[in-house]
Amino acid sequence: MLNPSLPLIGRRVTMRKKLEGYDFYRETLGSPVNIVAPMVDMSELAWRDLSRHYGADLCYTPMFHSAHFATSANYRAENFTTNAGDRPLIVQFCANDPEMILKAAKLVEDQCDAVDLNLGCPQGIAKRGHYGAFLQDDWDLIERIVSLLHKELAVPVTVKIRVFDDIERTVRYAKMIERAGCQLLTVHGRTREMKGPHTGIADWDKIKAIREAIKIPMFANGNILYSEDIQRCIKHTGVDGVMTAETNLFNPALFTGLHPPTWEVVDRYLEIALRYKTGFIYVKGHVFKIYNLSFQVRTDLRDILASVKSVDDIVAAQQKIKAGLMSDSEAVDPVLRVQEVTTCDNFRSLPYWICQPYFRSTRLEALSSDTVARETELQQQRALERKQRKEAKRQRKADAAARCVTNPAKRRKYPNCGTCSRNPASSKCIHQLCKPCCLPVTVEQKGRCEHHGVFTDNERWIARHLNIRTETAESAES
């Protein structure tokens, strides 16, 4: 029998028969309703274990970068850990290369119940890497990725998406993904532009329209703050299950309908984290999330946690934080209201030592034009400040150059570059030039300057620095 405390990386487990659609949803996943979302650096093994304790039916891993996962054993060892009790489990990848995500998925297909393609990440890093929600305009690529995974994997492929502004386009998008071979679709009812101060409210009507148009199992994501919101969402949209992310981080007992004291949840999480030898960054991040509202009142306790350097330090700090909050909870007239929310109909005013959802005022006001105007004004102010700093830096350089002209003692000890006359020339450069001027000269002559690190006779250097793709460089990169 497998020890549930040991990771399964590198070990093989018995494969189930590959099921599809509702057979997969019912028999493999067990008809889950309460789902913990994939969260980068947050939904690691210890947190999944804690969430299952508090009623989660299905958990996702954090989103993994398929190229890193497929090519780096260190990346896999640091980021992906599971065990025999960590089921049902879906492993999520971001990707823009069908073959690369297939290679990554093959490494985990015997350690999970499905592989999920992330088409919902709206962050800037996803835009730069061309993955997540920034693939949603490339339907041909998405179809090729989903189709390949559906044909080649021993487990089903699932997909998580965001919606478009146009509801008809959103429905066509979902149906295309279903045709490609997706066996379960998760729909986040926000567009990729709805993030940060413009997060706004998820559109359950669009989720409902997709539910009525497709035949595969479907989860909804968005607007879940309290346990009753789960059934309210299911009733409105007709989905099979509801996924939650941020609220789970502030109150992992969400699915039970309870609001336990924060220190009880932290105690349980630390016990699990120590058992699994969870990394310091994960543990500190989770403890800060759970205590978020508590620390807004008890800043002295926040400072204790801010100074920790290891998991053992967090365990020691927990005893002090716990004692402080327990003392507050026994006060005759405790301070109850930390959050004042008027835009949520079922908002509950709870003591700051109780686990509860966190309301961002900017998020709740995001549909207001006033909020957009304030955000635009702030961005313009920051741009002006950056411009002023840049101009001040330019002026300082100009003043320094003027002093060199009037005061010979301030002049450079080295002669100026013979090409640009701005930078000092390097005596070790084969051309006696500065680095910016050395590069084009060395490239033109197809030579090399070891001092400035220019090697035009090296194919890999050319491919990396000059964007010149050669067969040698391509084979070296692969």
C-alpha positions in Angstrom: 0.0 0.0 0.0 1.3 3.4 -0.9 2.2 5.7 2.0 0.0 8.8 1.5 2.7 11.1 3.0 5.2 10.2 0.2 5.3 12.0 -3.2 4.5 9.9 -6.3 7.0 11.6 -8.6 8.8 8.9 -10.5 6.4 6.1 -9.3 3.7 4.4 -11.3 0.1 3.8 -10.2 -2.6 1.6 -11.7 -4.2 3.3 -14.7 -8.0 3.5 -14.9 -10.0 3.0 -18.0 -10.2 6.3 -19.9 -13.8 7.5 -19.7 -15.4 10.5 -21.4 -18.1 13.1 -20.7 -20.5 12.4 -17.8 -19.0 8.9 -17.4 -15.7 10.5 -16.5 -17.5 13.1 -14.3 -19.4 10.5 -12.3 -17.2 7.5 -12.2 -13.7 8.9 -12.2 -14.2 12.3 -10.4 -17.1 11.2 -8.3 -19.6 13.9 -9.4 -17.8 16.8 -7.7 -19.6 20.0 -6.8 -17.1 21.8 -4.7 -13.9 22.5 -6.6 -10.7 24.2 -5.6 -9.2 26.1 -8.5 -5.7 25.9 -9.9 -3.7 28.8 -8.2 -0.1 29.6 -9.0 2.1 29.0 -5.9 -1.1 28.4 -3.8 -2.8 25.1 -4.6 0.1 22.9 -3.6 -0.3 19.4 -2.0 -0.6 20.7 1.6 -3.3 23.2 0.6 -5.2 20.6 -1.4 -5.1 18.3 1.6 -6.5 21.0 3.9 -9.2 21.9 1.3 -10.3 18.3 1.1 -10.6 18.2 4.9 -13.0 21.1 4.7 -15.2 19.6 2.0 -13.5 20.0 -1.4 -14.6 17.3 -3.8 -12.0 18.0 -6.5 -8.7 19.9 -6.5 -6.5 21.2 -9.3 -2.7 21.7 -9.1 -1.2 25.1 -9.6 -0.8 26.1 -13.3 2.5 24.6 -14.6 4.4 26.0 -17.6 4.4 23.0 -20.0 7.8 23.8 -21.6 9.6 24.1 -18.2 7.7 21.0 -16.9 8.7 18.9 -19.9 12.3 19.8 -20.0 13.4 20.5 -16.4 13.5 17.7 -13.7 14.2 20.4 -11.1 11.1 22.3 -12.0 9.0 19.2 -11.7 10.5 18.2 -8.4 10.1 21.7 -6.9 6.5 22.3 -8.1 4.6 19.0 -8.5 4.1 16.6 -5.6 1.2 14.3 -5.0 0.3 11.1 -3.1 -2.2 8.3 -3.0 -4.7 10.3 -1.0 -4.6 13.3 -3.4 -7.5 12.3 -5.6 -9.4 13.2 -7.6 -6.8 15.5 -9.0 -6.5 17.5 -12.2 -3.1 18.8 -13.3 -3.2 22.1 -15.2 -0.7 23.4 -17.8 -0.4 26.5 -19.8 1.0 26.1 -23.4 1.1 27.3 -26.9 2.9 24.3 -28.4 0.8 21.1 -28.9 3.8 18.8 -28.8 5.3 20.4 -25.8 2.2 20.2 -23.6 1.7 16.6 -24.7 5.3 15.8 -23.6 4.6 17.5 -20.2 1.2 15.8 -19.8 2.7 12.3 -20.5 4.8 12.8 -17.4 1.8 13.0 -15.1 -1.0 11.1 -16.8 -0.5 8.2 -14.5 -0.6 10.4 -11.4 -3.8 12.3 -12.0 -7.4 11.9 -13.2 -7.2 14.5 -16.1 -5.0 17.1 -17.6 -6.3 20.7 -17.9 -5.4 23.4 -20.5 -5.3 26.9 -19.0 -7.0 29.4 -21.4 -8.0 31.7 -18.6 -4.9 33.4 -17.1 -5.2 37.2 -17.8 -1.9 38.3 -16.3 0.8 40.2 -18.2 3.2 37.3 -18.1 0.6 35.2 -20.0 0.4 38.0 -22.6 4.2 38.1 -23.0 4.4 34.3 -23.2 1.3 34.0 -25.5 -0.6 31.5 -23.3 -3.6 31.5 -21.0 -6.4 33.9 -22.0 -4.2 35.3 -24.7 -4.7 32.2 -26.8 -8.4 32.7 -27.0 -8.2 34.4 -30.4 -6.2 31.6 -31.9 -8.9 29.0 -32.2 -7.0 26.8 -34.7 -4.1 26.4 -32.2 -6.4 25.7 -29.3 -8.2 23.0 -31.4 -4.9 21.4 -32.3 -3.8 21.3 -28.7 -7.0 19.9 -27.3 -7.4 17.4 -30.1 -3.8 16.1 -29.7 -4.2 15.6 -25.9 -7.6 13.9 -26.4 -6.1 11.4 -28.8 -2.7 10.7 -27.2 -3.3 10.9 -23.4 -4.5 8.0 -21.2 -6.6 10.4 -19.2 -9.2 12.9 -20.4 -8.4 16.5 -21.3 -10.3 19.4 -19.7 -10.2 23.1 -20.4 -10.6 26.3 -18.4 -11.7 29.5 -20.3 -12.8 33.1 -19.9 -15.7 34.6 -21.7 -15.8 37.2 -24.5 -17.9 40.4 -24.4 -20.1 38.9 -27.1 -22.2 36.0 -25.8 -22.6 34.4 -29.2 -18.9 34.3 -29.8 -18.4 32.9 -26.3 -20.8 30.0 -27.1 -19.1 29.3 -30.4 -15.8 29.2 -28.6 -17.0 26.7 -26.1 -18.6 24.5 -28.7 -15.3 24.5 -30.7 -13.4 23.3 -27.6 -16.0 20.6 -27.0 -15.7 19.3 -30.6 -11.9 19.2 -30.3 -12.2 16.6 -27.5 -12.6 18.5 -24.2 -14.4 16.3 -21.7 -15.1 18.9 -19.0 -15.2 22.7 -19.4 -14.7 25.3 -16.7 -16.0 28.8 -17.5 -14.8 31.9 -15.6 -17.5 34.4 -16.2 -15.2 37.3 -16.7 -13.3 38.6 -19.8 -9.5 38.7 -19.9 -9.6 42.4 -19.4 -11.5 42.1 -16.1 -8.6 42.0 -13.6 -7.0 44.1 -10.9 -9.1 47.3 -10.3 -11.4 46.4 -13.2 -12.3 42.8 -12.0 -16.0 43.5 -11.8 -18.7 40.9 -11.4 -18.6 37.5 -13.2 -21.4 37.1 -15.8 -23.5 34.0 -14.8 -25.8 34.6 -17.8 -23.0 33.8 -20.2 -22.1 30.7 -18.2 -25.7 29.7 -18.4 -25.7 30.2 -22.2 -22.7 27.9 -22.6 -24.3 25.3 -20.3 -27.3 25.2 -22.6 -25.2 24.9 -25.7 -22.8 22.0 -24.8 -23.3 18.5 -23.7 -20.1 17.8 -21.6 -19.9 18.4 -17.8 -19.2 22.0 -16.9 -18.0 24.0 -13.9 -18.6 27.7 -13.2 -16.1 30.1 -11.7 -16.7 33.6 -10.2 -18.7 35.4 -7.6 -18.4 32.7 -4.9 -18.1 34.4 -1.5 -20.2 32.2 0.9 -21.3 28.6 0.8 -24.9 29.5 -0.3 -23.5 31.2 -3.4 -22.5 27.7 -4.7 -26.1 26.4 -4.9 -27.3 29.8 -6.1 -24.8 29.6 -9.0 -25.8 26.1 -9.8 -29.5 27.0 -9.8 -28.9 30.0 -12.0 -26.5 28.5 -14.5 -27.3 24.8 -14.5 -23.6 23.8 -14.1 -22.5 20.6 -12.5 -20.0 22.1 -10.1 -18.6 25.4 -8.9 -14.9 26.3 -8.7 -13.5 28.9 -6.3 -10.1 30.4 -6.0 -9.6 33.5 -3.9 -12.3 32.9 -1.3 -10.8 29.4 -0.7 -7.5 31.1 0.3 -9.2 33.4 2.9 -11.6 30.8 4.2 -10.7 27.2 3.2 -13.8 26.0 5.2 -16.0 27.7 2.6 -17.6 24.4 1.4 -18.7 23.5 4.9 -20.6 26.7 5.4 -18.4 27.4 8.5 -16.4 30.4 9.5 -13.8 29.0 11.9 -11.3 31.1 13.9 -8.3 31.9 11.8 -5.8 30.3 14.2 -7.6 26.9 14.0 -7.2 26.8 10.3 -3.5 27.9 10.5 -2.8 25.3 13.1 -4.2 22.6 10.9 -2.5 23.8 7.8 0.9 24.0 9.5 0.5 20.4 10.7 -0.1 19.3 7.2 2.6 21.5 5.7 5.2 20.1 8.2 4.2 16.5 7.3 4.7 17.2 3.6 7.8 19.4 4.1 6.1 22.2 2.2 8.4 25.1 1.1 8.7 28.2 3.1 7.3 30.5 0.4 4.1 28.5 0.1 3.6 28.3 3.9 4.2 32.0 4.5 1.9 33.0 1.7 -1.0 31.0 3.0 -0.6 32.1 6.6 -0.6 35.7 5.5 -3.8 35.1 3.4 -5.7 33.5 6.2 -4.7 36.2 8.7 -5.2 39.0 6.2 -8.1 40.8 8.0 -6.7 40.0 11.4 -3.5 41.8 10.5 -5.3 44.9 9.4 -6.3 45.4 13.0 -3.4 43.7 14.8 -0.5 45.1 12.9 1.8 44.2 15.8 1.0 40.5 15.1 1.6 41.1 11.4 5.1 42.3 12.1 5.9 39.1 14.0 5.1 37.0 10.9 6.8 39.4 8.5 10.2 38.8 10.2 10.2 35.0 9.9 12.9 33.2 7.9 11.9 29.6 7.9 8.9 27.3 8.4 10.0 26.6 12.0 9.9 30.4 12.6 6.4 30.5 11.3 5.4 27.7 13.7 6.9 29.7 16.6 5.3 33.0 15.4 1.9 31.2 15.2 1.9 30.6 18.9 2.2 34.4 19.6 -0.3 35.3 16.9 -2.8 32.7 18.2 -2.5 33.9 21.8 -3.1 37.5 20.7 -6.2 36.8 18.7 -7.7 34.4 21.2 -7.3 37.2 23.8 -9.1 39.6 21.4 -11.9 37.0 20.9 -12.6 36.9 24.6 -12.9 40.7 25.0 -16.3 41.9 26.2 -16.7 44.5 23.4 -14.7 43.2 20.4 -14.1 45.3 17.3 -16.3 43.5 14.7 -16.4 45.6 11.6 -13.2 45.5 9.5 -14.9 45.5 6.2 -17.8 47.8 5.2 -19.4 46.5 2.1 -22.6 47.8 0.6 -22.5 46.2 -2.9 -22.9 42.6 -1.7 -26.5 41.7 -0.7 -25.5 38.8 1.6 -22.4 40.5 3.2 -21.8 39.3 6.7 -20.0 41.4 9.3 -17.8 39.0 11.1 -15.0 39.6 13.7 -11.6 40.0 12.3 -10.3 36.8 13.8 -12.9 34.7 11.9 -12.2 33.3 8.4 -14.2 35.2 5.8 -14.0 36.4 2.2 -12.0 39.4 1.5 -13.7 42.3 -0.4 -11.6 44.6 -2.5 -13.4 47.9 -2.7 -11.9 48.5 -6.2 -13.3 45.2 -7.3 -16.8 45.9 -6.0 -16.8 49.3 -7.6 -15.2 48.3 -10.8 -18.3 48.7 -12.9 -18.5 52.3 -11.9 -17.2 54.9 -14.4 -15.8 56.9 -11.4 -13.5 54.0 -10.6 -12.2 53.8 -14.1 -11.6 57.5 -14.2 -9.7 57.4 -10.9 -7.5 54.5 -12.2 -6.8 56.4 -15.5 -5.9 59.5 -13.6 -3.5 57.5 -11.4 -1.9 55.9 -14.4 -1.4 59.3 -16.0 0.2 60.6 -12.8 2.6 57.7 -12.6 3.6 58.2 -16.3 4.3 61.9 -15.6 6.4 61.0 -12.6 8.4 58.5 -14.6 9.0 61.2 -17.3 10.1 63.7 -14.7 12.6 61.2 -13.2 14.0 60.4 -16.6 14.4 64.1 -17.4 16.1 64.7 -14.1 18.5 61.9 -14.8 19.3 63.3 -18.2 20.0 66.7 -16.7 22.3 65.3 -14.1 24.3 63.6 -16.8 24.4 66.8 -18.8 25.6 68.8 -15.8 28.3 66.2 -15.1 29.5 66.4 -18.7 29.7 70.2 -18.5 31.8 70.0 -15.3 34.2 67.8 -17.1 34.7 70.4 -19.8 35.3 73.3 -17.4 37.3 71.3 -14.9 40.1 69.1 -16.4 40.4 67.2 -13.1 36.9 65.9 -13.6 37.6 64.6 -17.1 37.6 60.9 -17.7 40.8 59.0 -17.3 40.2 57.0 -20.4 39.9 58.3 -24.0 36.4 58.5 -25.5 35.2 55.9 -27.9 36.2 56.8 -31.4 32.8 56.0 -32.9 30.2 57.5 -30.5 32.4 59.9 -28.4 30.0 59.4 -25.5 31.4 56.4 -23.7 35.0 55.6 -22.7 36.8 53.3 -25.0 37.9 49.9 -23.7 41.6 49.2 -23.9 40.9 45.5 -23.9 38.5 45.6 -26.8 40.0 44.4 -30.1 38.7 47.6 -31.8 39.4 49.9 -28.9 35.7 50.8 -28.8 32.9 50.9 -26.2 30.6 47.9 -26.0 27.6 49.3 -28.0 29.9 50.3 -30.8 32.0 47.1 -30.7 29.0 44.8 -31.3 28.0 46.0 -34.9 31.7 46.3 -36.0 32.5 42.8 -34.8 29.4 41.3 -36.4 30.1 43.0 -39.7 33.7 41.6 -39.6 32.5 38.2 -38.5 35.1 38.2 -35.7 35.0 37.9 -32.0 35.7 40.2 -29.0 36.2 38.2 -25.8 36.3 41.3 -23.7 32.7 42.4 -24.7 31.5 38.8 -25.1 30.8 39.0 -28.8 31.3 35.7 -30.6 30.1 35.8 -34.2 31.8 32.5 -34.9 29.5 30.7 -32.4 26.1 29.6 -33.8 24.4 29.4 -30.4 25.5 33.0 -29.6 24.2 34.2 -32.9 20.9 32.5 -32.4 20.5 33.9 -28.9 21.7 37.5 -29.4 21.0 38.2 -33.1 17.7 36.3 -33.6 19.4 34.4 -36.5 18.0 30.9 -36.5 20.2 28.2 -37.8 19.9 24.4 -37.7 22.7 24.2 -35.2 21.1 26.7 -32.9 17.7 25.0 -33.2 19.1 21.6 -32.3 21.0 23.0 -29.4 17.8 24.7 -28.0 15.7 21.6 -28.4 
